């Protein structure tokens, strides 16, 4: 049923999917500990997620772009948190490994998004104006 909804959505909207959007903005990872921290978090939470989602329908992303707005260039409408979790979505999209998470295709927002601080954390702090 989900793929039928996705196909119907694709026919109605000209928005790109995860295979048509950039996977990276070309910036370097600033914290070499991010990968081990992500693995530790994923390994720790997986038993709970397997109980919550016995069908396996959940997605964990690590440095994966979450596209929330279509912009030019496309990566300006995305954020790539160090780790995120979205429930009730398949771990792959239409049989393909996810290259990004596209909100206008999925309609389910991440429940948890984390940014691992490096150094004193100044770079990771929210700079959104009040």
N, C-alpha and C positions, 0 to 999 in steps of 0.2 A: 504494500500500500504506500509506503514511504517513497519508493522510487517512482510510483505513478504520480504522486503529488509533486515530486521534484521535476519529473518530465513535463508535467502540466505547467509548472512554474517557469521552466526554461522557455517554453513556447510563448508564455505571456510576457516575460521580461527579457530585455536584451542584455542583462547584466552578466558579466563573466563568472565562471566557476573557478574552483581551486586550481584547475590545470592551466588556466589562462592568466593567472595573476602572478607577479613576481614572488619568488620564495624568500628573497632576502633583499635588504636595502644596501648590502655591501659593507655594513659596519662590522667591526671586530667585536668579539665577546670581550667585555671588560673585566670579567671575574672568572679566573680559571677554575674556581671551585663550583661554578654553576652546574656543570654536568654531574659531578658526584652528588651534589645536593639534590638535584632533580631525581636521580636514580634512587637515592635514599628515601625521598618523599614518596615517589611512585611505589616502591617496594613496600613501604609502610602502610600506605592507604589501600593498596590493591585487595587485600582480604576483605576489607569493609565494602569496597566497591563491588566485588563479586557477589556479596550478599545482597547489596542494594539493587544490583543489576544482574540477576542470574542469566539473562539473555545476552550479556556481554555488551549491551548498548550503552557505552559511555566512551568518551574521548579524553585522553590526556595529551596535552601538547607541551612541547619544550622548545622555546625560542621559535615558535610557529606563529606566523602572522594571523591575527584576527582581523579580518576585513569587515568594517562596520559602515563604511561610506565609500561610494565610488568617486574617485578624484583623479586628477591628472597631475603628476604621475600617480598610478594606483597605490603605491606604498605609502603615500601621504594619508590615505584613508584607512590605515591599518596600525595596529599596535602589536608588538611581539613580546608578551610577558615571558619571563624565564620559565614559568610553569603555569598550566591552567587545566581545569577539569570542567567538562560539560557532560551532564547526565542526559540519558534518553536519546542519544544519537549513536549511530554505529561508529566503531573505531576507524573504519575506512569509509570512503564515499563512493558509492556505486562500484565497489570492488577494487578501487584504487587507493593506494596509500595517500593520506591527506598531505598536500603540499602547503595548505593554509586552511583556516577555518573561516568560512564565508557566511556571515549572518543573514544576508539576503537570500541564501539558499537553504539555510537550516532553520532559522526563526527561533532558535533556542540559544540564549546567551550563556556564556560560561558562568558557573556558580562560584568558582574560586579562580582567582588570578593572582599570581605571586611574582614579585620582582625581588630577587636576591640582592641585597645591598653589598656594595664593594667599598673598600676604604671606609670613609666616614659616612657614606650613604648620600652625600650631597647630590650626586648625579641622578640617583633614582627617585629623589623626592618629587612630588607632584608640583609642577610649575603652573598649573591652571590658575588663571586670574580669578579672584573672587567675583 
